[in-house]
Amino acid sequence: MNKIWENYQKGMAVFDNCHSPTVQSQWLALKDEIGEFVREPNLSEIWDIVHAAGRLLYKIIGIPLYLLAYPTVRKHSQRFEEYGCIRSFRNCEGKCCGKNS
């Protein structure tokens, strides 16, 4: 469990360093996740929406509600451990700044 949290925190720090987590960027990320769910509804996308909404709320109220989306936290952790980026290969913009970018 500690390895999951450690990789998640590292991965999010790397991602946030390259993609500034502003209220506006978090809002756009939430809208993107909702759009992905509309195009392809599934449970994984719901967790991604909860994670994105939690990141937005964290910017506004300072409570890390995004951690409630454990399936997405675990997914980001695994991706960061595997290839140094929290994003999927499909959605990576080539700016993830991870160890293998």
Buried (B, 14 or more C-beta within 10 A) or exposed (E): EEEBEEBBBBBBEBBEEEBEBEEEBBBEBBEBBBEBBEEEEEEEBBBBBBBBBBBBBBBEEEEEBBBEBEBBBBBBBBBBBEBBBBBEEEEBEEEBEBEEB
